[in-house]
Structure formats: C-alpha cells, structure tokens
Amino acid sequence: MLIAHLSDLHVPATGEPVPGAADVNAALHKAFAALQALSPRPDLVIVSGDVADAGRPRAYGRAAEMLRVLKRPIVAVPGNHDDPAGFACFMHEIGGESRIPAPELCSVRDFAALRVIGLSSKIPLTSAGGLDDAQLDWLDATLTEAPARPTLLVVHHPPFRCGVGYMDRIRLVDGAVRLECIVAAHPQVLAVLCGHHHRAMETQFGGRPCWVAPSLAYAVSLDLRPGGEGGFSREPASYRLLHYDGRRLVSHLAYVEGTGAARPFRRHDPAEADVPAIALASSDA
C-alpha cells in the first residue's frame, strides 16, 4: 500500500496571491500537479491538518476540489487554522467521515491493508493542541477492540519537543503523556503521523515512529537557538510517501519539484555488458 502523507495546505479562500505572503496558490498548484503525475499512484491520501488557512467555507470548497482530482480516498484531521463547522462540511464533501462512532472531528477508516485513526487536537482560541480524556478513552478502546489490525494514528500537533522554540510552544501538550502510554500499549500501531511544524521531522513516540510531514504551502525556518522565534523559510516543497508491504512501513520524503528525469544506473551498451553498474557510474564522476 502506498500512502501520500500531506500536511498544512493552508488553502486560501480565493485564487489570488496574498500581498506580502507566500504564494500558496502557486505552491499548491505545483504540488497537486506532482501528486497527479506520481507512478505508481498512492492508494490513500492523508492530510494531517490545517486544510484551510482561515477556516472559510470557500477555502474548504477549493481544498475539496484539489483533493478530488487525485481520485483517491482521503483521511484528514483538523488543525489549529481549521474551523470545526467548515471542516466537518469538508469531510462530508470528500467522503472522509468515520463509519464507526467517534468523538467530534475524529475518525476511523478501514482499508485493505490497515486502519487509520484520526484525532482532533484543535483547542479553541489557541495555536497549541491537546487531547482530552474522552478522546483518549475512545482511542484506547478502539485500539483494544482490534488488536490485530495494523493502524496509523493521525494528529495535527506533534506530541513532543523538537528544539524549534516557537513550534515547541504550540505543540500538543495536554494529553501527550497519556497518548504516548496508549501508543506503547498497542503493538498494532505502526506510526503516528503529524503536521503543524511545517518541517519534516522524525522521532520515536511510545516506541513507534512519529513522522511530521512538511507543509505544501511554506516552510518554517530551522531555528534551534534557545528562545529563537523562527520565521518563514524558502525551501523546496515536499511531502511524505509511506510504503507498507504488510510487514514494514517505510517513509520517503518526496519533493514537489525534481531536477529532471532520473539517470539510469546502467547503460545499455553491449560492449559494457560485463562491467559492473557501479563502475560505469564512477567512470562518469
């Protein structure tokens, strides 16, 4: 199974660039063109929050149009920029609603190879995230009911310190300790997928991989200074491609804009048929 893990689209309500800001519309146009051109095509698309930049209905309509073009099932969770009512309508429009009873804006989706559980970590009136006891009780019970079902957990806010001071101040705090205990207690959890930080990050959480997908809209600078405020950064846009073969889950970082067609390792020259491919590559260095 091949899964495209996208995050932080920040879709504007209109197609016009925002004066003085990153041209998110242009960035998303390139990103979705690249996703459409993938071969093989992903079997599933996961969006780990901040679908809309300001939670406006028109932004969710535009986001749904972009994602429908991919013609793949979509699992999405809300981020701190998302409006709960607008996001709920968006989920209905893309067919991403849970078929199992779940807390508001949380979901469970079953696919051939695995299950995806989405959690809503949005807290009103703040950019930080949290999970309450009712959500965590539900998560624990849902995992307990299907111990043999390989499962991905998706939550917008990363539940760990990353060293980027500004982002650490708005990470998932409330419920993070208990979430890690739940992950550790359920071996079927393959990985925890997050967004929010606008950078690719990897760590262990509850003994499982925790992967943060970069934003398709714009990057946050890698500012590891104590007390650093960070800022916007011009970096190549990327996303994660997860490959699951039924035994192992592997995360690849895929870039929206490549550097041209791949160069083959081996030439098809009969005279060089017995020369190792690595030698051919070295001779051109």
N, C-alpha and C positions, 0 to 999 in steps of 0.2 A: 504494500500500500504506500502510495506517495502522497504526502500532505504538504500543502503550502501554508506556512505559518506567517501571516501578515500582521502588522500592528500599526496603530496610530496613523490612520489615514487622514484625519482632520479635514474631512471633506467640507469645503465652504458651501454656503447656500447658493452662490452664483458661480458662473464660469469665468468670472473676471479676476485677474490678479489683485491681491490686497496691497494697496500702496505701502511701500516701505517694509514689506514682509516677503518671505519666501514665496515663490510662485508654485503654490501647492497644486494648482490645477495642472500645470505643465508637468510637474513631477509625477502626479498620478496617471496622467495620460501615458507617459513613457513606461511606468510600472505595469499598468494593465496591458499595454501592448506586448511587453516582455512576457507576462504571465500567459497571455493567449498563445504566444509562439512556443511555449515550452513543449518539448518532446522527450519523454512521454508527458502527457498531461497529468496534473495532480488528480487524485481520486477525491480529494476533500480539501476545502479551504477553511482555515481557522483564522479569525480576526480577533486579536486579544485587546480590544477596547479602543476608545476614542475614535469611533467611526466618524462622527461629525465634530467639527471644530467648536461650534457654539450651540449644538443641540437644536437647530432649527429644522422644521418639517421638510423644507425644500432640500436641505443638505442630506437628509436620510433618503429622500427620493432619488437624488443623484447617486448616492452610495449604492442603493439597491440596483440602479441601472448598471453601474460599473461591474458589480459582482455578478449580476445575472448573465453578463456577456461571457463569463468563464464557463457557464453551463455545468457547474459542479455543486454538490451540496455545500452549504455554508454553516459553520458554527461560529457564533460571535458572542462576546461578553461586553458589557458596558464599561466605559472608562470614566474618569472624572469630568471630562468635557461633555459626556453624553447626557441628554435629557431622558429621564426614565420613561415618560409617556411616548416621546418620539422614538426612543429605542425599541419599545415594545411594538409599536406600529411597524418599524423597520424589520424586526424579527418575523412578524406575521407576513410581511411582504416577501421576504426571501425564503420563507418556509423553514425558518430555523428554530421554531418553538419546540419545547420539550414535549414528548408524548408520555412522559412519566410525571406525576405531580411533583412540583419543585417550588422552592421559595421564589419570590418575585425576581424576575430577570435572571434566574439560574436555570440550568437546563441539563438534560441527559439525552444524548443521541447515540444510538447503536448503529454501527456499521459492520460490514462483513468481518473485518479483522480485529476491530477494537471498539471500545466505548469512549465517548468524550463527555466529560462533565464540565460545564461552565459555571463559574461562580461570579456573583456581582459583588465587587469590593468597593463600589462607589459610596462615599459618605457625603450627604448634602452639605453645601457651603464650604467645602474644603477640597484641596487637590490631593490630600492624603487618602489612604484606603484602609479598610478594615472589614472583618467578617464577624458577625455576631454569633451568639451561642446557638440560635435557631438554625442558621445556615450550617454551622459546623456539626450540629447534631444530625441534620439531614444528610450531610456529606458522609459522615461516619456510617450511618445506617444504610445509605445507598451502596457504599463500598462493601459493607458487611454482607449485603444480600447477594452480591455477585462476585465472590472471591476469585473465581477462575476467569473472569473477563478482563483481558488487558485493557487498561484505562489510561487516558490522558486527562489531566486536570488543567483547566484554563482559567486564569485570573488576571485582571489587568495590572494591578500593583505588585511589583516584586516584593516578596516577604523576607528580604534580607538586606543588610547593609552592603553597598557596592563600592564605597570610597569616594563617590562623586557627591560632595556635600549637599548641594542643592537638591539632588534627587533623593538622597537618603532622608531628607527632612519630610518628603512627601511619599515615602514608601508605604507598604502595608505594615501597620504596627499592631493594631487591635486584632487579636485572633491569630497572629503569626506563630506564636509558640505552640498553640494547640493544633493549628494546621500542620505544623511540622510533625507533631506526635501522631496525627492521623495518617499522614503520608507514610511515616515509618512503620505503622502498624498494619499496612495493607500492601503486601508484596506485589499485587497486580497493577499498582500504579507504575507506569513506565516512565513518566516525566511530568513536570509541572511547567506550563508554558505561560509566559507573561509578556507584557509590553511596558508602556508608560515611560521608560527611561530614555527612549529614542537612541539607544545604542545596543549593539549585540553584546550580551554578557552570558557567562556560564558559571554555574556553581553546583554544589551538592546541597540538597534540601531534604531532610528526612531520609538520607541515604539514596536519593534518586536525583537524576539530572534536573536542574532547573534552568531553563533556557529563556532568555529575554530576546525577543525579536526587535530589530531596529525599526524605526519609523520609515514609512514610504514617503512621508511628507517632507521632513527635515531632520537633521541630526542635532543632538545636544553635545557640546564640546566635552572632551575627556579632561576634566579639571579635577585633579586629585589633590590639590593643595588643601591643607586644613582650613576650613572656613570659606573655601572657594565658592563663588556664585555661579560659575559656568556661563554658558550662553549658547547661541546658535552656532552651528559649525557647518561649513561646506564640505561634505564628504559624499562619496559615491553611495547612492541609494541601494539598499539590499533588503533581503528577506530570508527566511529560513525554508529549506526544503527538508522534510523529515521522511526518511526511508525506513519502512517497517517490513521485515520479511517473516514475521510471525515468531521470531526469536529475539532479534536485536533491533533497537531503534537507534538510527544514526541521524544526526543533524548536520546539514550542509548549509553554508552561507552562500546564497546566490545573489549576484549583482545584477541590477536592472540594466545597466549599460556595460556590455562586454568590450573587448578590444579586437573584434573581428573573428573570423572563423577559426575554429581550432586547427592547429597544425598537427598532422598525423605523426605518430612516433616513428613509423617505418615507411620508407619509400617503396614503391612497387617496381623496382629496377631488378630485372632477373640477374644482372651481374652482381648484385649485392644480396642475393637471396640467403647466403650463409653468414652474413655479417650481423652480429647481434644488434638489435634496435638501439640499445644504449650507446653503442659505438658510433652509429650513424648520427645520433643526436649530438654526441660530443664533438664529432668532426665539424659540425656547423657552428660550434660555440664561438 
